[in-house]
Amino acid sequence: MSNYHIKHLEEYWQVYRKSVRNPENFWEEIAEEHFLWRKRWDKVLSWDFSKPEIKWFEGARLNITENCLDRHLAVRADKTAILFEPNDPAKEAEHISYRQLHERVCRFANVLADQGVEKGDRVCIYLPMIPELAVSLLACARLGAVHSVVFAGFSATALATRINDCDCKTVICSDGSYRGKKTIDLKTIVDQALEECPGVETSLVVKRTGGEVTMKEGRDQWLQPLLDAADARREATIVDAEDPLFVLYTSGSTGKPKGMVHTTGGYMVYTAYTFKNAFQYRENDVYWCTADIGWITGHSYIVYGPLANGATTVMFEGVPSYPDYGRFWEIVEKHKVTQFYTAPTAIRALAKENLDYVNQHDLSSLKVLGTVGEPINEEAWHWYNENVGKKNSPIIDTWWQTETGGIMISPIPYSTPTIPTFATLPMPGVQPVLFDENGKEIKGNSVEGRLAIKFPWPSIARTIYGNHERYRETYFSAYPGTYFTGDGALRDAVGYYRITGRVDDVIIVSGHNLGTAPIEDAINEHPAVAESAIVGYPHDIKGNALYGYVTLKETGESRDQDNLRKEINQLITDRIGPIAKLQKIQFTTGLPKTRSGKIMRRILRKIAGKDTSNLGDISTLLNPEVVQNIMDESLA
Ligand code: PRX
């Protein structure tokens, strides 16, 4: 067990050095000691970042649900695996034990198998944060089927694109969802999406809200009667370590969303190991991550990482503001939560409210506080530390990505001294490097550059579904021989990392990655719009908000601008979802362009961020005069 739980900084360095000296040995020892394999691997790692090809635990055979469920039955069958806290605070929380979860997963897997789902098939899951969501991931994994979860805030068009991209024949959805006071009619969104998805043969519908829905004959079926009739046992399908476990979409700076493919063995080992260490998880802890399972954080640190460790993982259906801004803290008190993991945007939103919402709850159970998804600003960090942690719970600022599968840079609580806004040190096995703009590695400390990783770790995504060339081009071409993250970072005098933000056209709004291209495509569909450019600008709760510069066709110029703004945001909501709506829309007579016709976003970003003192060299622009017009009419 020695290298599984890090207990102090000296030990961290010992483990880290060992992990870097011989990564294969390091991960092999962990894989050997802590997991259930049906067959041992022939080779720990083979890799070539130029192809790129990465294989961990090649030849090994396993099923991840045996690791997350079956093996716990002998030792913790009655322990709560999932603690479900519903949207409505008046409703009882549901404690689902390991035994019950095992049974629910087996039944669900049997239903999927009856519907013809086989190993390797992709299954789309579009569900709110209810237990069936976690169960459906595990049910797919039980069969060796590949889940593709789509966050249930995405629009019908976005859902259809994702279903078609990885050819799902089966969709799991619900009639509706509860979010605070609102009830959302999810089935109608699915129905609209499926009109564009000829390949979908079956949709299984969970009844959650009891709202009226249309069930399409021959395609849609209520899930519950099928579950009731299904056998409560199901042998796990044993798969190869490198067989895909799931696809999860993330935005790119251009083009359609990228279906990141994660495989089974390495992902399991890495998420379990990082869960245990980054959260210093102990057997009787109650761990809560507030993310949605529709994002990677939920996959790795609500479902797989915690369950592989036999933990109790809280699933919350609702929102932090309902019935009031004390909801998070009420839940912490009620369930005596020990580790709490959330996003900076949530912290900033809650920090704006009356402190009584925090102070009226007993938060003394907390031992570790985590953040993820975007840089945390100093003010939010201190608020979290003082008011939630009472300066007693270390904050782990965890940096990672959909592509990395698990936490890459993070303090080890109670070992690594923390500094606000610093993600601090790499997890064992992770080798960060910084590059300058010319592709030269920047060595030494007190430096800043672009962040890449120079050696594979077990949970790195293996490809983009259906587009391996895009995977190579996006992540392995900028700095050959390394994985490029798309983020900038600085390394301080002692070697701590601070992530400074994206260096590409991805904008992180409230912790959600948004590519500019798909939003601009949606805007440009408007008949009155000639052209558009989106940039991010600092926003005190969302981190960044979206600022759109839109030029109109002649026909659009006489239109009422407020109405146009509404129509544009409606188009974005329809094509992507409400998370991509623009905060500000400025109509302009032109966009600054280089002589080759490329929009100079750098300038637009500065104007949107009210930072116009130094716009840099604009003499190379084709149309420098528009810059002054844009500044004169700026909404910033
Ligand atoms: O820019 C980084 C930011 O979020 C990006 C990854 O987003 P996504 O794939 O949606 O995964 C989010 C949850 C793992 C990164 O490229 N990011 C994530 N965590 C941090 C962060 N930026 C600064 N500090 C962090 N702790």
Boltz pocket constraint, residues with backbone or C-beta under 6 A from the ligand:
constraints:
  - pocket:
      binder: B
      contacts: [[A, 250], [A, 296], [A, 297], [A, 371], [A, 372], [A, 373], [A, 374], [A, 375], [A, 376], [A, 397], [A, 398], [A, 399], [A, 400], [A, 401], [A, 402], [A, 403], [A, 409], [A, 423], [A, 485], [A, 486], [A, 487], [A, 499], [A, 500], [A, 501], [A, 502], [A, 508], [A, 511], [A, 512], [A, 513]]
      max_distance: 6.0
